[in-house]
Amino acid sequence: MLLHSIIHELGTNTVDNTIWQLRSKLEPDPKRPTYIKTVFRVGYKIER
C-alpha cells in the first residue's frame, strides 16, 4: 500500500511538468501561453 502511494504521488504532476517543458520550448512567453492553454477543470488545449 505504501509503495502504491509513493508511485501515485510521483505521477501526479507528470502532465503538468510535461506541459511546462513544452511551453518553455514553444511559447514566446511561457508565463502567458498562447499555444498551449489551460482549460480549468478540463485539461489543456492547443491553439494556433
C-alpha distance matrix in Angstrom:
0.0 3.8 5.5 5.1 6.3 8.8 10.0 10.6 12.3 14.4 15.6 16.7 20.1 20.8 23.4 24.9 25.4 27.0 29.3 30.3 31.1 33.2 34.9 35.8 37.5 39.1 40.0 43.1 41.4 37.6 37.5 39.7 38.6 41.1 39.5 35.8 35.6 32.6 32.8 31.2 28.4 29.1 28.6 31.2 34.6 37.0 40.7 43.8
3.8 0.0 3.8 5.4 5.0 6.3 8.7 9.8 10.5 12.4 14.4 15.6 18.6 19.6 22.5 23.6 23.7 25.6 28.1 28.6 29.4 31.8 33.4 34.0 35.8 37.7 38.5 41.4 39.6 35.8 35.6 38.2 37.2 40.0 38.6 34.9 34.8 31.9 32.4 30.8 28.3 29.3 28.4 30.8 34.3 36.6 40.2 43.2
5.5 3.8 0.0 3.8 5.4 5.1 6.2 8.5 9.8 10.6 12.5 14.5 17.3 17.6 20.7 22.2 21.9 23.4 26.2 26.9 27.3 29.6 31.6 32.1 33.6 35.5 36.7 39.7 38.2 34.4 34.6 37.1 35.9 38.6 36.9 33.3 33.5 30.9 31.7 30.5 28.1 28.6 27.3 29.5 32.8 34.8 38.5 41.3
5.1 5.4 3.8 0.0 3.8 5.5 5.2 6.0 8.5 10.0 10.7 12.4 15.7 16.0 18.6 20.4 20.7 22.0 24.5 25.6 26.3 28.2 30.2 31.1 32.6 34.2 35.2 38.4 36.9 33.1 33.3 35.5 34.1 36.6 34.8 31.2 31.2 28.5 28.9 27.7 25.1 25.5 24.5 26.8 30.2 32.4 36.1 39.1
6.3 5.0 5.4 3.8 0.0 3.8 5.5 5.1 6.0 8.6 10.0 10.7 14.0 15.1 17.8 18.9 19.4 21.3 23.5 24.2 25.3 27.4 29.0 29.8 31.7 33.3 34.0 37.0 35.2 31.4 31.2 33.5 32.5 35.2 33.8 30.1 29.8 26.9 27.4 25.9 23.4 24.3 23.3 25.8 29.4 31.7 35.3 38.4
8.8 6.3 5.1 5.5 3.8 0.0 3.8 5.4 5.1 6.2 8.7 10.2 12.7 13.6 16.9 17.8 17.5 19.6 22.1 22.4 23.2 25.7 27.3 27.8 29.5 31.5 32.4 35.3 33.5 29.8 29.8 32.4 31.4 34.2 32.9 29.3 29.3 26.7 27.7 26.5 24.4 25.2 23.7 25.7 29.2 31.2 34.7 37.6
10.0 8.7 6.2 5.2 5.5 3.8 0.0 3.8 5.4 5.2 6.4 8.9 11.5 11.4 14.6 16.2 15.9 17.3 20.1 20.9 21.4 23.5 25.5 26.2 27.6 29.4 30.6 33.8 32.3 28.5 29.0 31.3 29.9 32.5 30.8 27.2 27.6 25.1 26.2 25.4 23.3 23.4 21.8 23.6 26.9 28.8 32.4 35.2
10.6 9.8 8.5 6.0 5.1 5.4 3.8 0.0 3.8 5.5 5.3 6.4 9.8 10.4 12.9 14.4 15.1 16.6 18.7 19.8 20.9 22.8 24.4 25.5 27.2 28.6 29.5 32.7 31.1 27.3 27.4 29.5 28.1 30.6 29.1 25.3 25.3 22.6 23.2 22.1 19.8 20.2 18.9 21.1 24.6 26.8 30.4 33.5
12.3 10.5 9.8 8.5 6.0 5.1 5.4 3.8 0.0 3.8 5.5 5.5 8.1 9.8 12.7 13.2 13.5 15.8 17.9 18.3 19.6 21.9 23.2 23.9 26.0 27.6 28.2 31.1 29.2 25.4 25.2 27.7 26.7 29.6 28.4 24.7 24.5 21.7 22.8 21.5 19.6 20.5 19.0 21.0 24.6 26.8 30.2 33.2
14.4 12.4 10.6 10.0 8.6 6.2 5.2 5.5 3.8 0.0 3.8 5.8 7.1 7.7 11.2 12.0 11.4 13.4 16.0 16.3 17.0 19.5 21.2 21.6 23.4 25.3 26.2 29.2 27.6 23.8 24.1 26.7 25.5 28.4 26.9 23.4 23.8 21.5 23.0 22.3 20.8 21.2 19.1 20.5 23.9 25.6 29.1 31.8
15.6 14.4 12.5 10.7 10.0 8.7 6.4 5.3 5.5 3.8 0.0 3.8 5.6 5.3 8.3 9.9 10.1 11.4 13.8 14.9 15.7 17.6 19.4 20.5 22.0 23.5 24.5 27.7 26.4 22.6 23.1 25.2 23.7 26.2 24.5 20.9 21.3 19.0 20.3 19.9 18.2 18.1 16.0 17.5 20.8 22.6 26.2 29.0
16.7 15.6 14.5 12.4 10.7 10.2 8.9 6.4 5.5 5.8 3.8 0.0 3.8 5.7 7.6 8.3 9.6 11.5 13.0 14.0 15.7 17.4 18.6 20.0 22.0 23.1 23.6 26.7 25.0 21.1 21.1 23.2 21.9 24.5 23.1 19.4 19.2 16.5 17.6 16.7 15.0 15.5 13.6 15.6 19.2 21.4 24.8 27.9
20.1 18.6 17.3 15.7 14.0 12.7 11.5 9.8 8.1 7.1 5.6 3.8 0.0 3.8 5.6 5.1 6.0 8.5 9.9 10.3 12.1 14.2 15.2 16.3 18.4 19.8 20.1 23.1 21.4 17.5 17.7 19.9 18.7 21.5 20.3 16.7 16.8 14.4 16.3 15.8 15.0 15.3 12.8 14.0 17.4 19.2 22.5 25.4
20.8 19.6 17.6 16.0 15.1 13.6 11.4 10.4 9.8 7.7 5.3 5.7 3.8 0.0 3.8 5.5 5.2 6.2 8.7 9.9 10.6 12.4 14.2 15.4 16.9 18.3 19.3 22.6 21.4 17.6 18.5 20.6 18.8 21.3 19.5 16.0 16.8 15.1 17.1 17.4 16.6 16.1 13.1 13.7 16.7 18.1 21.6 24.2
23.4 22.5 20.7 18.6 17.8 16.9 14.6 12.9 12.7 11.2 8.3 7.6 5.6 3.8 0.0 3.8 5.4 5.1 6.1 8.5 9.9 10.5 12.1 14.2 15.5 16.2 17.0 20.5 19.5 15.8 16.8 18.2 16.1 18.2 16.3 12.7 13.4 11.8 13.7 14.4 13.9 12.9 9.6 9.9 13.0 14.4 18.0 20.8
24.9 23.6 22.2 20.4 18.9 17.8 16.2 14.4 13.2 12.0 9.9 8.3 5.1 5.5 3.8 0.0 3.8 5.5 5.2 6.1 8.7 9.9 10.5 12.2 14.4 15.2 15.3 18.5 16.9 13.1 13.5 15.4 13.8 16.5 15.2 11.7 12.0 10.1 12.6 13.0 13.3 13.0 9.8 9.8 13.1 14.5 17.6 20.4
25.4 23.7 21.9 20.7 19.4 17.5 15.9 15.1 13.5 11.4 10.1 9.6 6.0 5.2 5.4 3.8 0.0 3.8 5.5 5.0 6.2 8.6 9.8 10.5 12.5 14.2 14.8 17.8 16.5 12.7 13.8 16.2 14.7 17.5 16.2 13.1 14.2 13.1 16.0 16.6 17.1 16.7 13.3 12.8 15.5 16.2 19.2 21.5
27.0 25.6 23.4 22.0 21.3 19.6 17.3 16.6 15.8 13.4 11.4 11.5 8.5 6.2 5.1 5.5 3.8 0.0 3.8 5.4 5.1 6.2 8.6 9.9 10.9 12.2 13.6 17.0 16.4 12.8 14.7 16.5 14.2 16.4 14.4 11.5 13.4 13.0 15.8 17.2 17.7 16.5 12.8 11.6 13.8 13.9 17.1 19.2
29.3 28.1 26.2 24.5 23.5 22.1 20.1 18.7 17.9 16.0 13.8 13.0 9.9 8.7 6.1 5.2 5.5 3.8 0.0 3.8 5.4 5.1 6.0 8.5 9.9 10.2 10.9 14.4 13.6 10.1 11.9 13.1 10.7 12.8 11.0 7.9 9.6 9.5 12.7 14.4 15.5 14.3 10.5 8.6 10.7 10.9 13.8 16.1
30.3 28.6 26.9 25.6 24.2 22.4 20.9 19.8 18.3 16.3 14.9 14.0 10.3 9.9 8.5 6.1 5.0 5.4 3.8 0.0 3.8 5.5 5.1 6.1 8.7 9.9 10.0 12.9 11.5 7.8 9.4 11.6 10.1 13.0 12.1 9.5 11.0 11.0 14.5 15.8 17.3 16.8 13.2 11.5 13.5 13.5 15.8 17.7
31.1 29.4 27.3 26.3 25.3 23.2 21.4 20.9 19.6 17.0 15.7 15.7 12.1 10.6 9.9 8.7 6.2 5.1 5.4 3.8 0.0 3.8 5.5 5.2 6.4 8.7 10.0 12.9 12.5 9.3 11.8 14.0 12.2 14.6 13.1 11.2 13.6 14.1 17.6 19.3 20.6 19.6 15.9 13.9 15.3 14.6 16.9 18.3
33.2 31.8 29.6 28.2 27.4 25.7 23.5 22.8 21.9 19.5 17.6 17.4 14.2 12.4 10.5 9.9 8.6 6.2 5.1 5.5 3.8 0.0 3.8 5.5 5.2 6.0 7.9 11.4 11.7 9.0 12.1 13.2 10.5 12.1 10.0 8.4 11.5 12.9 16.3 18.6 20.1 18.5 14.8 12.1 12.7 11.3 13.6 14.7
34.9 33.4 31.6 30.2 29.0 27.3 25.5 24.4 23.2 21.2 19.4 18.6 15.2 14.2 12.1 10.5 9.8 8.6 6.0 5.1 5.5 3.8 0.0 3.8 5.4 5.1 5.1 8.5 8.2 5.3 8.5 9.5 7.1 9.2 8.1 6.9 9.5 11.2 14.9 17.1 19.2 18.1 14.6 11.7 12.2 10.9 12.4 13.6
35.8 34.0 32.1 31.1 29.8 27.8 26.2 25.5 23.9 21.6 20.5 20.0 16.3 15.4 14.2 12.2 10.5 9.9 8.5 6.1 5.2 5.5 3.8 0.0 3.8 5.9 6.0 8.1 7.8 5.4 8.7 10.7 9.4 11.8 11.3 10.6 13.1 14.5 18.3 20.2 22.3 21.5 18.0 15.3 16.0 14.6 15.8 16.5
37.5 35.8 33.6 32.6 31.7 29.5 27.6 27.2 26.0 23.4 22.0 22.0 18.4 16.9 15.5 14.4 12.5 10.9 9.9 8.7 6.4 5.2 5.4 3.8 0.0 3.8 6.2 8.3 9.6 8.3 12.0 13.2 11.2 12.6 11.3 11.3 14.5 16.5 20.1 22.4 24.4 23.1 19.5 16.5 16.5 14.4 15.5 15.5
39.1 37.7 35.5 34.2 33.3 31.5 29.4 28.6 27.6 25.3 23.5 23.1 19.8 18.3 16.2 15.2 14.2 12.2 10.2 9.9 8.7 6.0 5.1 5.9 3.8 0.0 3.8 6.7 8.8 8.0 11.7 11.8 9.2 9.5 7.9 8.8 12.2 14.9 18.3 21.1 23.3 21.7 18.2 14.8 14.1 11.5 12.1 11.8
40.0 38.5 36.7 35.2 34.0 32.4 30.6 29.5 28.2 26.2 24.5 23.6 20.1 19.3 17.0 15.3 14.8 13.6 10.9 10.0 10.0 7.9 5.1 6.0 6.2 3.8 0.0 3.8 5.3 5.2 8.7 8.2 6.1 6.8 6.7 8.1 10.7 13.5 16.9 19.5 22.2 21.0 17.8 14.5 13.8 11.5 11.5 11.4
43.1 41.4 39.7 38.4 37.0 35.3 33.8 32.7 31.1 29.2 27.7 26.7 23.1 22.6 20.5 18.5 17.8 17.0 14.4 12.9 12.9 11.4 8.5 8.1 8.3 6.7 3.8 0.0 3.8 6.3 9.1 8.4 7.8 8.3 9.5 11.4 13.4 16.2 19.6 22.0 25.0 24.1 21.1 17.8 17.0 14.7 13.9 13.2
41.4 39.6 38.2 36.9 35.2 33.5 32.3 31.1 29.2 27.6 26.4 25.0 21.4 21.4 19.5 16.9 16.5 16.4 13.6 11.5 12.5 11.7 8.2 7.8 9.6 8.8 5.3 3.8 0.0 3.8 5.5 5.5 6.3 8.2 10.3 11.3 12.4 14.6 18.1 19.9 23.0 22.7 19.9 17.0 16.8 15.3 14.8 15.0
37.6 35.8 34.4 33.1 31.4 29.8 28.5 27.3 25.4 23.8 22.6 21.1 17.5 17.6 15.8 13.1 12.7 12.8 10.1 7.8 9.3 9.0 5.3 5.4 8.3 8.0 5.2 6.3 3.8 0.0 3.8 5.4 5.2 8.4 9.5 9.2 10.4 12.0 15.7 17.4 20.2 19.9 16.9 14.2 14.7 13.7 14.2 15.1
37.5 35.6 34.6 33.3 31.2 29.8 29.0 27.4 25.2 24.1 23.1 21.1 17.7 18.5 16.8 13.5 13.8 14.7 11.9 9.4 11.8 12.1 8.5 8.7 12.0 11.7 8.7 9.1 5.5 3.8 0.0 3.8 6.0 9.5 11.6 10.9 10.8 11.6 15.0 16.0 19.1 19.4 16.9 14.8 15.7 15.5 15.8 17.1
39.7 38.2 37.1 35.5 33.5 32.4 31.3 29.5 27.7 26.7 25.2 23.2 19.9 20.6 18.2 15.4 16.2 16.5 13.1 11.6 14.0 13.2 9.5 10.7 13.2 11.8 8.2 8.4 5.5 5.4 3.8 0.0 3.8 6.6 9.5 9.7 9.1 10.7 13.7 15.2 18.7 18.7 16.5 14.1 14.2 13.7 13.3 14.5
38.6 37.2 35.9 34.1 32.5 31.4 29.9 28.1 26.7 25.5 23.7 21.9 18.7 18.8 16.1 13.8 14.7 14.2 10.7 10.1 12.2 10.5 7.1 9.4 11.2 9.2 6.1 7.8 6.3 5.2 6.0 3.8 0.0 3.8 5.9 6.0 6.2 8.7 12.0 14.3 17.4 16.8 14.2 11.2 11.0 10.1 9.9 11.3
41.1 40.0 38.6 36.6 35.2 34.2 32.5 30.6 29.6 28.4 26.2 24.5 21.5 21.3 18.2 16.5 17.5 16.4 12.8 13.0 14.6 12.1 9.2 11.8 12.6 9.5 6.8 8.3 8.2 8.4 9.5 6.6 3.8 0.0 3.8 6.1 6.6 10.1 12.6 15.5 18.7 17.5 15.2 11.8 10.3 8.6 7.1 7.9
39.5 38.6 36.9 34.8 33.8 32.9 30.8 29.1 28.4 26.9 24.5 23.1 20.3 19.5 16.3 15.2 16.2 14.4 11.0 12.1 13.1 10.0 8.1 11.3 11.3 7.9 6.7 9.5 10.3 9.5 11.6 9.5 5.9 3.8 0.0 3.8 6.2 9.9 12.4 15.7 18.3 16.5 13.8 10.1 8.1 5.5 4.8 5.9
35.8 34.9 33.3 31.2 30.1 29.3 27.2 25.3 24.7 23.4 20.9 19.4 16.7 16.0 12.7 11.7 13.1 11.5 7.9 9.5 11.2 8.4 6.9 10.6 11.3 8.8 8.1 11.4 11.3 9.2 10.9 9.7 6.0 6.1 3.8 0.0 3.8 6.8 9.6 12.8 15.2 13.3 10.3 6.7 5.8 4.6 6.4 8.9
35.6 34.8 33.5 31.2 29.8 29.3 27.6 25.3 24.5 23.8 21.3 19.2 16.8 16.8 13.4 12.0 14.2 13.4 9.6 11.0 13.6 11.5 9.5 13.1 14.5 12.2 10.7 13.4 12.4 10.4 10.8 9.1 6.2 6.6 6.2 3.8 0.0 3.8 6.4 9.5 12.3 10.9 8.6 5.6 5.3 6.2 7.4 10.6
32.6 31.9 30.9 28.5 26.9 26.7 25.1 22.6 21.7 21.5 19.0 16.5 14.4 15.1 11.8 10.1 13.1 13.0 9.5 11.0 14.1 12.9 11.2 14.5 16.5 14.9 13.5 16.2 14.6 12.0 11.6 10.7 8.7 10.1 9.9 6.8 3.8 0.0 3.8 6.1 8.8 8.1 6.0 4.5 6.5 9.0 10.8 14.2
32.8 32.4 31.7 28.9 27.4 27.7 26.2 23.2 22.8 23.0 20.3 17.6 16.3 17.1 13.7 12.6 16.0 15.8 12.7 14.5 17.6 16.3 14.9 18.3 20.1 18.3 16.9 19.6 18.1 15.7 15.0 13.7 12.0 12.6 12.4 9.6 6.4 3.8 0.0 3.8 6.3 5.4 5.2 5.4 6.9 10.2 11.8 15.5
31.2 30.8 30.5 27.7 25.9 26.5 25.4 22.1 21.5 22.3 19.9 16.7 15.8 17.4 14.4 13.0 16.6 17.2 14.4 15.8 19.3 18.6 17.1 20.2 22.4 21.1 19.5 22.0 19.9 17.4 16.0 15.2 14.3 15.5 15.7 12.8 9.5 6.1 3.8 0.0 3.8 5.5 6.6 8.3 10.6 14.0 15.6 19.2
28.4 28.3 28.1 25.1 23.4 24.4 23.3 19.8 19.6 20.8 18.2 15.0 15.0 16.6 13.9 13.3 17.1 17.7 15.5 17.3 20.6 20.1 19.2 22.3 24.4 23.3 22.2 25.0 23.0 20.2 19.1 18.7 17.4 18.7 18.3 15.2 12.3 8.8 6.3 3.8 0.0 3.8 6.2 9.4 12.1 15.7 17.9 21.6
29.1 29.3 28.6 25.5 24.3 25.2 23.4 20.2 20.5 21.2 18.1 15.5 15.3 16.1 12.9 13.0 16.7 16.5 14.3 16.8 19.6 18.5 18.1 21.5 23.1 21.7 21.0 24.1 22.7 19.9 19.4 18.7 16.8 17.5 16.5 13.3 10.9 8.1 5.4 5.5 3.8 0.0 3.8 6.9 9.2 13.0 15.4 19.2
28.6 28.4 27.3 24.5 23.3 23.7 21.8 18.9 19.0 19.1 16.0 13.6 12.8 13.1 9.6 9.8 13.3 12.8 10.5 13.2 15.9 14.8 14.6 18.0 19.5 18.2 17.8 21.1 19.9 16.9 16.9 16.5 14.2 15.2 13.8 10.3 8.6 6.0 5.2 6.6 6.2 3.8 0.0 3.8 7.0 10.5 13.4 17.1
31.2 30.8 29.5 26.8 25.8 25.7 23.6 21.1 21.0 20.5 17.5 15.6 14.0 13.7 9.9 9.8 12.8 11.6 8.6 11.5 13.9 12.1 11.7 15.3 16.5 14.8 14.5 17.8 17.0 14.2 14.8 14.1 11.2 11.8 10.1 6.7 5.6 4.5 5.4 8.3 9.4 6.9 3.8 0.0 3.8 6.9 9.9 13.5
34.6 34.3 32.8 30.2 29.4 29.2 26.9 24.6 24.6 23.9 20.8 19.2 17.4 16.7 13.0 13.1 15.5 13.8 10.7 13.5 15.3 12.7 12.2 16.0 16.5 14.1 13.8 17.0 16.8 14.7 15.7 14.2 11.0 10.3 8.1 5.8 5.3 6.5 6.9 10.6 12.1 9.2 7.0 3.8 0.0 3.8 6.5 10.2
37.0 36.6 34.8 32.4 31.7 31.2 28.8 26.8 26.8 25.6 22.6 21.4 19.2 18.1 14.4 14.5 16.2 13.9 10.9 13.5 14.6 11.3 10.9 14.6 14.4 11.5 11.5 14.7 15.3 13.7 15.5 13.7 10.1 8.6 5.5 4.6 6.2 9.0 10.2 14.0 15.7 13.0 10.5 6.9 3.8 0.0 3.8 6.9
40.7 40.2 38.5 36.1 35.3 34.7 32.4 30.4 30.2 29.1 26.2 24.8 22.5 21.6 18.0 17.6 19.2 17.1 13.8 15.8 16.9 13.6 12.4 15.8 15.5 12.1 11.5 13.9 14.8 14.2 15.8 13.3 9.9 7.1 4.8 6.4 7.4 10.8 11.8 15.6 17.9 15.4 13.4 9.9 6.5 3.8 0.0 3.8
43.8 43.2 41.3 39.1 38.4 37.6 35.2 33.5 33.2 31.8 29.0 27.9 25.4 24.2 20.8 20.4 21.5 19.2 16.1 17.7 18.3 14.7 13.6 16.5 15.5 11.8 11.4 13.2 15.0 15.1 17.1 14.5 11.3 7.9 5.9 8.9 10.6 14.2 15.5 19.2 21.6 19.2 17.1 13.5 10.2 6.9 3.8 0.0
